[in-house]
Amino acid sequence: MAAILIVEDEISINELVKRNLQLVGHHCTSVFDGKTAISEIERHTYDLIILDIMLPEIDGFEVFKKVHETPTIFLTVRSSLSDRIKGFSMGADDYLTKPFEMLELLARVEAVLRRTQKNKSCFEVGAVRIDFDSRQVFYMGQLVECTPKEFELLEVLVNNRNIALSRERLLELVWGYDYEGDTRTIDVHIQKLRKKLGWENMIKTVYKLGYRLEVNQ
């Protein structure tokens, strides 16, 4: 997976982002001010930088000038249009404002890494291989027929592996906010994926919440 530098001066946010990125398999380094960030960027190579703007010592925009070709996501409380325009005009790959949903940040990280070819378009674990570009799933070398919603649910589980997701959140992510069905839809689709992929012991039921795809790193 990717090597990610997190530049965020709020310790709680820095640790939260780091913990969740590590859960899905990334290798993370945390720094808490702009001066240290520049030193880290000059000494090491990263696949992605998550960068706050309002930093001690040197602000995030100045840090970004030292980034060179490393993909960068601004993660900041500064939500004005002028700040967003400045970030994108400087060449940022994405811009996310606080407060933010962790699952949205994970999705944006995945999208940037895939777009910059730092993340494989395939995911393999055990006898299962998933090709995200072609939307094909293979089990023991054989093509598995998945409905569009089964594939989308599978993609959400993989991108958020080792993170517990509620049934309600899975409905929002896969079926959309305006879906009028109930959470039993999730249960039915989970059972189908477990059977098709032999993942009875990998897609864990989280008591009174939902599901978690458990993948050992």
C-alpha positions, -999 to 999 in steps of 0.1 A, spaced: 0 0 0 10 37 0 34 57 21 15 87 34 27 118 52 1 134 75 8 171 82 -17 182 109 -11 202 141 -42 190 160 -29 158 177 -63 142 179 -71 146 142 -36 136 132 -39 104 153 -74 96 140 -64 100 104 -33 79 109 -51 51 127 -78 48 100 -53 49 72 -32 22 89 -63 1 93 -68 -1 56 -31 -10 51 -12 23 44 21 32 60 18 66 77 42 92 91 28 121 113 43 156 117 27 186 134 42 217 119 52 231 86 90 233 92 92 196 102 70 187 72 94 203 48 123 185 64 105 152 61 96 158 24 132 166 16 145 135 33 119 109 23 97 99 -6 59 96 -1 31 85 -23 6 110 -8 6 140 15 -24 150 36 -18 186 44 -34 211 67 -31 248 58 -31 265 92 2 251 106 27 264 132 61 276 118 52 276 81 17 274 66 4 246 44 5 266 12 42 273 17 48 236 25 31 226 -7 56 246 -27 82 221 -15 62 190 -23 74 187 -59 54 160 -77 39 142 -47 1 140 -48 -15 161 -21 -48 164 -4 -55 196 16 -74 188 48 -83 221 65 -108 242 83 -104 270 57 -135 265 35 -137 298 16 -139 296 -22 -107 317 -25 -87 291 -4 -101 262 -24 -93 279 -57 -58 287 -44 -52 251 -34 -64 237 -67 -46 263 -88 -13 254 -70 -18 219 -81 -35 201 -52 -51 168 -61 -81 173 -37 -93 197 -10 -114 185 20 -127 208 47 -131 201 84 -152 188 100 -151 158 77 -163 122 75 -135 97 79 -150 74 52 -150 103 28 -114 110 34 -106 73 29 -125 73 -4 -107 105 -16 -73 90 -6 -82 58 -26 -93 79 -56 -61 100 -56 -38 70 -52 -56 51 -80 -55 81 -103 -18 87 -97 -11 49 -101 2 45 -66 -26 21 -58 -32 -11 -78 -64 -14 -97 -66 -49 -84 -71 -62 -49 -61 -98 -40 -66 -117 -9 -66 -155 -6 -83 -170 -36 -101 -138 -45 -90 -112 -70 -110 -80 -78 -102 -59 -108 -117 -25 -102 -111 -11 -137 -129 -39 -155 -154 -45 -125 -146 -82 -126 -143 -106 -96 -125 -139 -97 -126 -167 -72 -100 -195 -75 -93 -182 -110 -129 -184 -121 -150 -153 -130 -177 -146 -105 -209 -131 -117 -218 -101 -95 -247 -77 -99 -238 -39 -101 -248 -34 -64 -229 -65 -52 -198 -51 -69 -203 -17 -54 -208 -31 -19 -177 -52 -24 -157 -22 -34 -169 -2 -3 -159 -32 20 -125 -35 4 -117 2 5 -127 4 41 -113 -30 52 -109 -36 89 -133 -8 96 -168 -15 110 -195 -1 88 -231 2 99 -259 -11 77 -272 25 74 -239 38 62 -235 9 37 -269 18 24 -259 54 19 -226 45 3 -240 19 -21 -277 27 -27 -277 64 -20 -293 87 6 -327 86 -11 -330 48 -11 -364 38 4 -356 2 13 -346 -11 46 -313 -25 60 -323 -61 53 -311 -54 17 -276 -52 31 -279 -85 49 -291 -102 18 -262 -89 -4 -236 -97 23 -248 -133 24 -245 -135 -14 -210 -121 -14 -199 -145 14 -212 -174 -5 -198 -164 -39 -163 -156 -26 -159 -180 2 -157 -151 26 -179 -166 54 -151 -160 79 -138 -127 64 -169 -105 63 -176 -103 100 -209 -94 115 -205 -66 140 -231 -71 167 -259 -45 166 -241 -25 140 -232 -39 106 -202 -56 90 -165 -55 87 -142 -70 60 -113 -84 81 -81 -85 62 -47 -93 79 -21 -69 67 
